[in-house]
Amino acid sequence: MKKLLPLLALSCLLPVGALAQDAVAGKEKVVICGACHGVDGNSTIPQNPILAGQTSRYIYLQLKDFKVKARSNDAGNMTAVLRTIPDEDLEALATYIASLN
């Protein structure tokens, strides 16, 4: 039992470490988003939504929907921008954006 508790505590930290890695990777990739949504996720352009404060799952699902054209915006720029971002980077982007206040 004494050996099990530290092992359980350590296993609880593993997902947090993965999220932290995604946030760091996302920060490097989010530069393109800042032009429209603000570098801190707080857009000052009324027609562009504020992303800071959203959950990573919500952001990820919206990014996927824009990328596969299941969702669109009036300007059509989300789909165009997301074409340049590999699918494997979307989760990192979403995790980083969700970490913003």
N, CA, C and O atoms as a GROMACS GRO file, in nm:
protein
  404
    1MET      N    1   0.082  -0.119   0.000
    1MET     CA    2   0.000   0.000   0.000
    1MET      C    3   0.087   0.126   0.000
    1MET      O    4   0.054   0.226  -0.065
    2LYS      N    5   0.199   0.121   0.075
    2LYS     CA    6   0.287   0.237   0.082
    2LYS      C    7   0.347   0.270  -0.055
    2LYS      O    8   0.370   0.387  -0.085
    3LYS      N    9   0.372   0.170  -0.136
    3LYS     CA   10   0.428   0.191  -0.269
    3LYS      C   11   0.320   0.234  -0.368
    3LYS      O   12   0.350   0.302  -0.466
    4LEU      N   13   0.198   0.197  -0.343
    4LEU     CA   14   0.088   0.228  -0.434
    4LEU      C   15   0.050   0.376  -0.433
    4LEU      O   16   0.020   0.432  -0.538
    5LEU      N   17   0.050   0.439  -0.316
    5LEU     CA   18   0.010   0.579  -0.307
    5LEU      C   19   0.100   0.672  -0.387
    5LEU      O   20   0.048   0.755  -0.462
    6PRO      N   21   0.232   0.662  -0.377
    6PRO     CA   22   0.315   0.750  -0.461
    6PRO      C   23   0.296   0.724  -0.610
    6PRO      O   24   0.300   0.816  -0.691
    7LEU      N   25   0.275   0.600  -0.646
    7LEU     CA   26   0.252   0.565  -0.786
    7LEU      C   27   0.121   0.626  -0.837
    7LEU      O   28   0.116   0.678  -0.949
    8LEU      N   29   0.017   0.620  -0.756
    8LEU     CA   30  -0.110   0.681  -0.793
    8LEU      C   31  -0.096   0.833  -0.804
    8LEU      O   32  -0.150   0.893  -0.897
    9ALA      N   33  -0.025   0.893  -0.712
    9ALA     CA   34  -0.005   1.038  -0.716
    9ALA      C   35   0.072   1.078  -0.841
    9ALA      O   36   0.039   1.178  -0.905
   10LEU      N   37   0.173   1.001  -0.876
   10LEU     CA   38   0.251   1.030  -0.996
   10LEU      C   39   0.167   1.014  -1.122
   10LEU      O   40   0.180   1.093  -1.215
   11SER      N   41   0.082   0.913  -1.127
   11SER     CA   42   0.000   0.891  -1.245
   11SER      C   43  -0.102   1.004  -1.265
   11SER      O   44  -0.143   1.030  -1.378
   12CYS      N   45  -0.141   1.069  -1.158
   12CYS     CA   46  -0.233   1.182  -1.170
   12CYS      C   47  -0.166   1.302  -1.236
   12CYS      O   48  -0.234   1.386  -1.295
   13LEU      N   49  -0.036   1.312  -1.226
   13LEU     CA   50   0.037   1.425  -1.282
   13LEU      C   51   0.064   1.409  -1.431
   13LEU      O   52   0.090   1.509  -1.499
   14LEU      N   53   0.060   1.290  -1.484
   14LEU     CA   54   0.093   1.267  -1.624
   14LEU      C   55   0.006   1.345  -1.720
   14LEU      O   56   0.060   1.409  -1.811
   15PRO      N   57  -0.126   1.344  -1.707
   15PRO     CA   58  -0.207   1.423  -1.800
   15PRO      C   59  -0.178   1.573  -1.791
   15PRO      O   60  -0.184   1.643  -1.892
   16VAL      N   61  -0.148   1.622  -1.673
   16VAL     CA   62  -0.117   1.764  -1.656
   16VAL      C   63   0.009   1.798  -1.735
   16VAL      O   64   0.016   1.902  -1.799
   17GLY      N   65   0.108   1.711  -1.730
   17GLY     CA   66   0.231   1.732  -1.805
   17GLY      C   67   0.204   1.734  -1.955
   17GLY      O   68   0.262   1.815  -2.027
   18ALA      N   69   0.116   1.647  -2.001
   18ALA     CA   70   0.082   1.644  -2.143
   18ALA      C   71   0.011   1.773  -2.183
   18ALA      O   72   0.038   1.827  -2.290
   19LEU      N   73  -0.079   1.822  -2.099
   19LEU     CA   74  -0.147   1.948  -2.127
   19LEU      C   75  -0.049   2.064  -2.130
   19LEU      O   76  -0.061   2.154  -2.214
   20ALA      N   77   0.047   2.062  -2.040
   20ALA     CA   78   0.146   2.169  -2.038
   20ALA      C   79   0.229   2.168  -2.165
   20ALA      O   80   0.261   2.273  -2.220
   21GLN      N   81   0.265   2.049  -2.213
   21GLN     CA   82   0.340   2.038  -2.339
   21GLN      C   83   0.257   2.090  -2.455
   21GLN      O   84   0.309   2.161  -2.541
   22ASP      N   85   0.129   2.057  -2.458
   22ASP     CA   86   0.041   2.106  -2.564
   22ASP      C   87   0.031   2.257  -2.560
   22ASP      O   88   0.029   2.323  -2.664
   23ALA      N   89   0.024   2.314  -2.440
   23ALA     CA   90   0.013   2.459  -2.428
   23ALA      C   91   0.140   2.527  -2.481
   23ALA      O   92   0.131   2.630  -2.548
   24VAL      N   93   0.256   2.470  -2.451
   24VAL     CA   94   0.382   2.527  -2.499
   24VAL      C   95   0.388   2.516  -2.651
   24VAL      O   96   0.424   2.612  -2.719
   25ALA      N   97   0.353   2.400  -2.704
   25ALA     CA   98   0.354   2.380  -2.849
   25ALA      C   99   0.252   2.473  -2.915
   25ALA      O  100   0.278   2.528  -3.022
   26GLY      N  101   0.138   2.490  -2.853
   26GLY     CA  102   0.032   2.576  -2.908
   26GLY      C  103   0.073   2.722  -2.911
   26GLY      O  104   0.036   2.794  -3.003
   27LYS      N  105   0.149   2.765  -2.811
   27LYS     CA  106   0.192   2.905  -2.805
   27LYS      C  107   0.277   2.940  -2.927
   27LYS      O  108   0.269   3.051  -2.979
   28GLU      N  109   0.357   2.845  -2.972
   28GLU     CA  110   0.442   2.867  -3.089
   28GLU      C  111   0.358   2.874  -3.218
   28GLU      O  112   0.398   2.940  -3.314
   29LYS      N  113   0.245   2.808  -3.219
   29LYS     CA  114   0.164   2.798  -3.340
   29LYS      C  115   0.050   2.900  -3.348
   29LYS      O  116  -0.009   2.918  -3.454
   30VAL      N  117   0.020   2.966  -3.237
   30VAL     CA  118  -0.099   3.051  -3.228
   30VAL      C  119  -0.076   3.191  -3.286
   30VAL      O  120  -0.170   3.270  -3.293
   31VAL      N  121   0.043   3.221  -3.327
   31VAL     CA  122   0.075   3.355  -3.379
   31VAL      C  123  -0.022   3.396  -3.489
   31VAL      O  124  -0.067   3.510  -3.493
   32ILE      N  125  -0.054   3.305  -3.577
   32ILE     CA  126  -0.143   3.336  -3.690
   32ILE      C  127  -0.284   3.375  -3.642
   32ILE      O  128  -0.353   3.452  -3.709
   33CYS      N  129  -0.326   3.323  -3.528
   33CYS     CA  130  -0.460   3.352  -3.474
   33CYS      C  131  -0.469   3.494  -3.417
   33CYS      O  132  -0.575   3.556  -3.417
   34GLY      N  133  -0.355   3.544  -3.368
   34GLY     CA  134  -0.351   3.673  -3.301
   34GLY      C  135  -0.391   3.790  -3.388
   34GLY      O  136  -0.439   3.891  -3.337
   35ALA      N  137  -0.372   3.778  -3.519
   35ALA     CA  138  -0.405   3.888  -3.608
   35ALA      C  139  -0.554   3.923  -3.600
   35ALA      O  140  -0.591   4.041  -3.608
   36CYS      N  141  -0.638   3.825  -3.585
   36CYS     CA  142  -0.783   3.849  -3.581
   36CYS      C  143  -0.842   3.838  -3.440
   36CYS      O  144  -0.936   3.910  -3.406
   37HIS      N  145  -0.786   3.749  -3.359
   37HIS     CA  146  -0.845   3.722  -3.228
   37HIS      C  147  -0.766   3.782  -3.113
   37HIS      O  148  -0.799   3.760  -2.996
   38GLY      N  149  -0.660   3.859  -3.144
   38GLY     CA  150  -0.576   3.919  -3.040
   38GLY      C  151  -0.471   3.821  -2.992
   38GLY      O  152  -0.498   3.702  -2.980
   39VAL      N  153  -0.352   3.871  -2.964
   39VAL     CA  154  -0.243   3.782  -2.922
   39VAL      C  155  -0.272   3.713  -2.790
   39VAL      O  156  -0.213   3.609  -2.760
   40ASP      N  157  -0.363   3.770  -2.712
   40ASP     CA  158  -0.400   3.709  -2.584
   40ASP      C  159  -0.539   3.645  -2.589
   40ASP      O  160  -0.596   3.612  -2.486
   41GLY      N  161  -0.593   3.629  -2.711
   41GLY     CA  162  -0.725   3.568  -2.726
   41GLY      C  163  -0.840   3.661  -2.700
   41GLY      O  164  -0.956   3.619  -2.701
   42ASN      N  165  -0.811   3.790  -2.678
   42ASN     CA  166  -0.914   3.889  -2.650
   42ASN      C  167  -0.923   3.987  -2.766
   42ASN      O  168  -0.860   4.093  -2.767
   43SER      N  169  -1.002   3.950  -2.864
   43SER     CA  170  -1.015   4.030  -2.984
   43SER      C  171  -1.073   4.167  -2.954
   43SER      O  172  -1.163   4.182  -2.871
   44THR      N  173  -1.019   4.268  -3.023
   44THR     CA  174  -1.075   4.403  -3.012
   44THR      C  175  -1.159   4.437  -3.135
   44THR      O  176  -1.212   4.547  -3.146
   45ILE      N  177  -1.169   4.341  -3.226
   45ILE     CA  178  -1.248   4.358  -3.348
   45ILE      C  179  -1.386   4.296  -3.321
   45ILE      O  180  -1.395   4.176  -3.298
   46PRO      N  181  -1.492   4.376  -3.322
   46PRO     CA  182  -1.625   4.327  -3.282
   46PRO      C  183  -1.672   4.199  -3.352
   46PRO      O  184  -1.736   4.116  -3.288
   47GLN      N  185  -1.643   4.182  -3.480
   47GLN     CA  186  -1.694   4.064  -3.551
   47GLN      C  187  -1.611   3.937  -3.525
   47GLN      O  188  -1.650   3.828  -3.566
   48ASN      N  189  -1.496   3.950  -3.457
   48ASN     CA  190  -1.413   3.834  -3.426
   48ASN      C  191  -1.430   3.797  -3.279
   48ASN      O  192  -1.410   3.880  -3.191
   49PRO      N  193  -1.468   3.673  -3.254
   49PRO     CA  194  -1.496   3.634  -3.116
   49PRO      C  195  -1.373   3.632  -3.025
   49PRO      O  196  -1.261   3.610  -3.070
   50ILE      N  197  -1.398   3.655  -2.898
   50ILE     CA  198  -1.295   3.641  -2.794
   50ILE      C  199  -1.282   3.492  -2.766
   50ILE      O  200  -1.380   3.425  -2.737
   51LEU      N  201  -1.160   3.442  -2.775
   51LEU     CA  202  -1.136   3.299  -2.755
   51LEU      C  203  -1.091   3.267  -2.613
   51LEU      O  204  -1.115   3.157  -2.564
   52ALA      N  205  -1.026   3.362  -2.547
   52ALA     CA  206  -0.977   3.340  -2.411
   52ALA      C  207  -1.095   3.304  -2.321
   52ALA      O  208  -1.202   3.365  -2.329
   53GLY      N  209  -1.073   3.205  -2.237
   53GLY     CA  210  -1.178   3.164  -2.144
   53GLY      C  211  -1.263   3.048  -2.193
   53GLY      O  212  -1.339   2.990  -2.116
   54GLN      N  213  -1.251   3.012  -2.320
   54GLN     CA  214  -1.324   2.896  -2.372
   54GLN      C  215  -1.251   2.768  -2.332
   54GLN      O  216  -1.131   2.773  -2.303
   55THR      N  217  -1.319   2.658  -2.329
   55THR     CA  218  -1.253   2.531  -2.296
   55THR      C  219  -1.175   2.480  -2.417
   55THR      O  220  -1.208   2.512  -2.531
   56SER      N  221  -1.073   2.401  -2.391
   56SER     CA  222  -0.992   2.348  -2.500
   56SER      C  223  -1.075   2.256  -2.590
   56SER      O  224  -1.056   2.255  -2.711
   57ARG      N  225  -1.166   2.181  -2.532
   57ARG     CA  226  -1.250   2.091  -2.613
   57ARG      C  227  -1.338   2.171  -2.709
   57ARG      O  228  -1.349   2.137  -2.826
   58TYR      N  229  -1.399   2.277  -2.660
   58TYR     CA  230  -1.484   2.361  -2.744
   58TYR      C  231  -1.402   2.421  -2.859
   58TYR      O  232  -1.443   2.416  -2.974
   59ILE      N  233  -1.287   2.477  -2.825
   59ILE     CA  234  -1.204   2.539  -2.927
   59ILE      C  235  -1.160   2.436  -3.030
   59ILE      O  236  -1.165   2.462  -3.150
   60TYR      N  237  -1.117   2.320  -2.983
   60TYR     CA  238  -1.072   2.214  -3.074
   60TYR      C  239  -1.184   2.173  -3.170
   60TYR      O  240  -1.162   2.161  -3.291
   61LEU      N  241  -1.303   2.154  -3.117
   61LEU     CA  242  -1.415   2.111  -3.203
   61LEU      C  243  -1.451   2.219  -3.305
   61LEU      O  244  -1.484   2.187  -3.419
   62GLN      N  245  -1.444   2.345  -3.265
   62GLN     CA  246  -1.472   2.453  -3.360
   62GLN      C  247  -1.365   2.458  -3.469
   62GLN      O  248  -1.398   2.475  -3.587
   63LEU      N  249  -1.240   2.444  -3.431
   63LEU     CA  250  -1.132   2.444  -3.530
   63LEU      C  251  -1.150   2.330  -3.629
   63LEU      O  252  -1.134   2.349  -3.750
   64LYS      N  253  -1.182   2.212  -3.579
   64LYS     CA  254  -1.205   2.096  -3.668
   64LYS      C  255  -1.321   2.124  -3.762
   64LYS      O  256  -1.311   2.096  -3.882
   65ASP      N  257  -1.430   2.180  -3.710
   65ASP     CA  258  -1.546   2.208  -3.793
   65ASP      C  259  -1.514   2.310  -3.902
   65ASP      O  260  -1.557   2.294  -4.017
   66PHE      N  261  -1.439   2.413  -3.869
   66PHE     CA  262  -1.398   2.510  -3.971
   66PHE      C  263  -1.310   2.443  -4.076
   66PHE      O  264  -1.324   2.467  -4.196
   67LYS      N  265  -1.219   2.361  -4.029
   67LYS     CA  266  -1.122   2.298  -4.121
   67LYS      C  267  -1.191   2.207  -4.223
   67LYS      O  268  -1.151   2.204  -4.340
   68VAL      N  269  -1.292   2.133  -4.180
   68VAL     CA  270  -1.360   2.040  -4.272
   68VAL      C  271  -1.484   2.104  -4.335
   68VAL      O  272  -1.564   2.036  -4.399
   69LYS      N  273  -1.498   2.234  -4.315
   69LYS     CA  274  -1.608   2.312  -4.371
   69LYS      C  275  -1.746   2.272  -4.320
   69LYS      O  276  -1.847   2.292  -4.388
   70ALA      N  277  -1.750   2.214  -4.198
   70ALA     CA  278  -1.879   2.186  -4.134
   70ALA      C  279  -1.932   2.314  -4.069
   70ALA      O  280  -2.050   2.322  -4.033
   71ARG      N  281  -1.845   2.411  -4.055
   71ARG     CA  282  -1.881   2.542  -4.003
   71ARG      C  283  -1.810   2.645  -4.088
   71ARG      O  284  -1.699   2.622  -4.136
   72SER      N  285  -1.873   2.760  -4.107
   72SER     CA  286  -1.808   2.865  -4.185
   72SER      C  287  -1.830   3.000  -4.119
   72SER      O  288  -1.917   3.016  -4.034
   73ASN      N  289  -1.749   3.096  -4.160
   73ASN     CA  290  -1.770   3.233  -4.115
   73ASN      C  291  -1.787   3.319  -4.239
   73ASN      O  292  -1.752   3.278  -4.350
   74ASP      N  293  -1.842   3.438  -4.221
   74ASP     CA  294  -1.875   3.524  -4.335
   74ASP      C  295  -1.756   3.550  -4.426
   74ASP      O  296  -1.769   3.545  -4.548
   75ALA      N  297  -1.642   3.577  -4.369
   75ALA     CA  298  -1.524   3.611  -4.450
   75ALA      C  299  -1.460   3.487  -4.512
   75ALA      O  300  -1.388   3.497  -4.611
   76GLY      N  301  -1.486   3.371  -4.453
   76GLY     CA  302  -1.428   3.248  -4.506
   76GLY      C  303  -1.281   3.231  -4.470
   76GLY      O  304  -1.216   3.138  -4.517
   77ASN      N  305  -1.229   3.321  -4.388
   77ASN     CA  306  -1.087   3.316  -4.359
   77ASN      C  307  -1.046   3.205  -4.262
   77ASN      O  308  -0.931   3.162  -4.263
   78MET      N  309  -1.138   3.158  -4.179
   78MET     CA  310  -1.103   3.051  -4.085
   78MET      C  311  -1.064   2.924  -4.160
   78MET      O  312  -0.963   2.861  -4.127
   79THR      N  313  -1.141   2.886  -4.259
   79THR     CA  314  -1.110   2.766  -4.336
   79THR      C  315  -0.977   2.783  -4.408
   79THR      O  316  -0.896   2.691  -4.412
   80ALA      N  317  -0.954   2.900  -4.465
   80ALA     CA  318  -0.829   2.926  -4.537
   80ALA      C  319  -0.709   2.918  -4.443
   80ALA      O  320  -0.607   2.858  -4.477
   81VAL      N  321  -0.721   2.978  -4.326
   81VAL     CA  322  -0.610   2.976  -4.230
   81VAL      C  323  -0.587   2.834  -4.181
   81VAL      O  324  -0.472   2.791  -4.170
   82LEU      N  325  -0.693   2.763  -4.152
   82LEU     CA  326  -0.678   2.628  -4.097
   82LEU      C  327  -0.623   2.529  -4.198
   82LEU      O  328  -0.570   2.424  -4.160
   83ARG      N  329  -0.634   2.558  -4.325
   83ARG     CA  330  -0.572   2.472  -4.427
   83ARG      C  331  -0.421   2.469  -4.410
   83ARG      O  332  -0.357   2.371  -4.449
   84THR      N  333  -0.364   2.573  -4.353
   84THR     CA  334  -0.218   2.581  -4.337
   84THR      C  335  -0.171   2.515  -4.207
   84THR      O  336  -0.050   2.504  -4.185
   85ILE      N  337  -0.263   2.471  -4.123
   85ILE     CA  338  -0.228   2.414  -3.993
   85ILE      C  339  -0.257   2.264  -3.994
   85ILE      O  340  -0.371   2.223  -4.018
   86PRO      N  341  -0.155   2.182  -3.969
   86PRO     CA  342  -0.177   2.036  -3.967
   86PRO      C  343  -0.276   1.994  -3.858
   86PRO      O  344  -0.283   2.057  -3.753
   87ASP      N  345  -0.352   1.890  -3.884
   87ASP     CA  346  -0.450   1.840  -3.787
   87ASP      C  347  -0.389   1.814  -3.650
   87ASP      O  348  -0.451   1.842  -3.548
   88GLU      N  349  -0.267   1.761  -3.647
   88GLU     CA  350  -0.205   1.727  -3.519
   88GLU      C  351  -0.173   1.850  -3.434
   88GLU      O  352  -0.148   1.838  -3.314
   89ASP      N  353  -0.172   1.968  -3.495
   89ASP     CA  354  -0.146   2.091  -3.420
   89ASP      C  355  -0.272   2.155  -3.361
   89ASP      O  356  -0.262   2.245  -3.277
   90LEU      N  357  -0.388   2.111  -3.403
   90LEU     CA  358  -0.512   2.173  -3.357
   90LEU      C  359  -0.532   2.157  -3.207
   90LEU      O  360  -0.578   2.249  -3.139
   91GLU      N  361  -0.499   2.040  -3.155
   91GLU     CA  362  -0.516   2.016  -3.011
   91GLU      C  363  -0.423   2.106  -2.930
   91GLU      O  364  -0.463   2.159  -2.827
   92ALA      N  365  -0.299   2.122  -2.976
   92ALA     CA  366  -0.204   2.210  -2.907
   92ALA      C  367  -0.253   2.354  -2.910
   92ALA      O  368  -0.244   2.425  -2.810
   93LEU      N  369  -0.305   2.397  -3.024
   93LEU     CA  370  -0.361   2.532  -3.035
   93LEU      C  371  -0.475   2.551  -2.936
   93LEU      O  372  -0.480   2.650  -2.863
   94ALA      N  373  -0.567   2.455  -2.934
   94ALA     CA  374  -0.683   2.464  -2.846
   94ALA      C  375  -0.643   2.467  -2.700
   94ALA      O  376  -0.700   2.543  -2.622
   95THR      N  377  -0.544   2.386  -2.663
   95THR     CA  378  -0.499   2.382  -2.523
   95THR      C  379  -0.436   2.514  -2.484
   95THR      O  380  -0.461   2.564  -2.375
   96TYR      N  381  -0.355   2.570  -2.572
   96TYR     CA  382  -0.292   2.698  -2.540
   96TYR      C  383  -0.397   2.810  -2.530
   96TYR      O  384  -0.395   2.888  -2.434
   97ILE      N  385  -0.486   2.818  -2.625
   97ILE     CA  386  -0.588   2.923  -2.625
   97ILE      C  387  -0.675   2.914  -2.499
   97ILE      O  388  -0.711   3.015  -2.440
   98ALA      N  389  -0.707   2.791  -2.458
   98ALA     CA  390  -0.788   2.772  -2.339
   98ALA      C  391  -0.716   2.817  -2.212
   98ALA      O  392  -0.780   2.844  -2.110
   99SER      N  393  -0.584   2.825  -2.217
   99SER     CA  394  -0.508   2.868  -2.099
   99SER      C  395  -0.506   3.020  -2.083
   99SER      O  396  -0.458   3.071  -1.981
  100LEU      N  397  -0.556   3.093  -2.182
  100LEU     CA  398  -0.554   3.239  -2.177
  100LEU      C  399  -0.671   3.293  -2.095
  100LEU      O  400  -0.777   3.230  -2.088
  101ASN      N  401  -0.651   3.408  -2.032
  101ASN     CA  402  -0.757   3.470  -1.953
  101ASN      C  403  -0.827   3.577  -2.031
  101ASN      O  404  -0.920   3.641  -1.980
   0.00000   0.00000   0.00000
